[in-house]
Amino acid sequence: MADVIKSIGTDGRDYSTVTLWNAAGGAATAADHAIGELYNDSAFDEVAVIDSGVPATITIRAADGHEHDGTAGTGVRFMRSADDSARIMLDRENCHCIGIEFDGNGYKTTTNYSPMQIGRHTNTLYAQSFQRCIAHHHDSSLNGAVFSGPSDRQSTFIRCMAWRFTYAVSTGAACAMFSSGDDKVGVFACTAYHMTRSGGHGDAILYNIHPTLGSCQNSIGLGCYTGGSHSGSVYEFTPTATDDPDRDYNMDSDGTAPGTNSVTGVTIADQFVSIVDGSEDLHLVSDADAVGAGADLLTTPPGVQYDIDGYDVDDAGDTWDIGADQYVSAGGADVVVEPDAVGAAFGAGAPSLGIVSKPAGVGAVIGAGVPSAGVAIKPAAAGAVIGAGVPSAGVAVKPAAVGAAFGVGAASAVIVAKPASTGAEWAAGDPDLSGAGFVSAVGAEFGAGDPSLSIKAKLSAAGVAFGVGDPTATIEAKPAAVGAVWGVGAVGQGGGVTAPAAGAEWGVGDPVLSGPSAVRLTIPRRVRGGRRGAVEMRGAGVVPRKVYGTRAAAVALRGVH
């Protein structure tokens, strides 16, 4: 089965709307997996029914780098401009929606359809699902479910969040989340907060889950009200407590969460980062009652291992929390950087702590900024941005001998840096390979903490003086004990670094700069997480492959590319 991926958005994408993509069958065949990737070019405002019968399977998802971070307005979203607009219905088997925001924008649902709707019965478990989606600020005058599957549908909702829904009538069915009928619904690791109705009766969450076929595990329901207070028969969960293992490990504030292992009667204000209206952030705080209280669901249903930020709980081996978010403490998980296209730049917030790099040709994992063999860092193409304070040109860093340690201020370092092209300006602080800028005089200190390095500076024309900040300067830094200018074909300290032909300038990306043990720097696509504190990437090493989000500042990088 081939993946057929098409872009959807308003900025030169393959399709401008989800409806047009669906009508084209995702440009796929009956043997394909059609994937529609949504871009955050502008808000979507359409009623998108996913019902194409052409592909074998269909997935609609936020494009990489365009998914929300669990809070409003941070990624691809469907946003209403009128009642009943901006929603998605999955109306076929083997169909999934991942990473989309649904912003009610204060408008109402006046039909039996919710913002996130499953509308076709299937006998295949987990064959239709919404995953890592968020929905908020919807009003309703009829069956105001956030996520629902009408009667006799099998609906699966995984790692979703919903908040601030209002049901504006005094009688009727569910006013808030997951439901509308006798569903074969599965609710796994979801979070709902502040669902209200004007009065009367009805159940706020999980209304009429099938007594034998329904599942509700690792989910949170807090702050659901009738007439502004806990009253009447508006429950945070229904059915209420049961010994069924498929309805367990949940959390509430009113004692209605099903399951003998559930956490009940918690204080709402102690659970989330923010419950301020308009600034909601339902990520867990460190001492939330849900932390460490969930069941280990492994990878069933598929996708449940990824929390609202895409953090892989199963892979990390963490104790599971209850809810859509998995709390990660400072230093508690690796952050891995996923490379993007050639020449892409590091985004704001690359890691600065706990860097672990693996040099080319050497199997040992080494400490932060301490390569045990020749390491070369070069942009993939001329002018590509390596990172803040690092020149956009070929940079080679080697210890004096293979296996020797290289640290800040070590005399064994050999560093060659050059602007991207003749006349190119050095960026502020470039080159910043050891944590400081450069100075002009031969024999001067290379930077704070590096008294053992001397600098040989020159221009293209022989004998021309080098001025501080001169944009055409080539800097060659060698240990003070060496002293000699690089000769034609000379081998650098540790081997593998040679000069080009006599009189020639070092060229950007020139392979002779880094030698046979060079590795290629590919630039990260994004860093997931990072909500708590900026992170940045510094020092020599090999940029690893993928970032899964810790919100902590401490991170680790792994892999050779």
Secondary structure, 3 states (H helix, E strand, C coil): CCEEEEEECCCCCCECCHHHHHHCHHHCCCCCEEEEEECCCCCECCEEEECCCCCCEEEEEECCCCCCCCCCCCCCEEECCCCCCCEEEECCCCEEEECCEEECCCCEECCCCCCEEECCCCCCCCCEEEECCEEEEEEECCCCCCEECCCCCCCEEECCEEEEEEECCCCCCCCCECCCCCECCEEECCEEEEEEECCCCCCCECCCECCCCCEEECCEEEEEEECCECCCCCCCCCCCCCCCCCEECCEECCCCCCCCCCECCCCHHHCEEECCCCCCEEEECCCCCCCCCCCCCCCCCCCCCECCCCCEHHHHCCCCCCCCCCCCCCCCCCCCCEECCCCCCCCCCCCCECCCECCCCCCCCECCCCCCCCEEECCCCCCCCCECCECCCCEEEECCCCCCCCCCCCCCCEEEECCCCCCCCCCCCCCCCCCCCCCCCCCCCCCCCCCCEEEEEECCCCCCCCCCCCCCCEEEEEECCCCCCCCCCCCCCCCCCCCCCCCCCCCCCCHHHCCCCCCCCCCEEECCECCCCCCCCCCCCCCCCCCCCECCCECCCCCCC
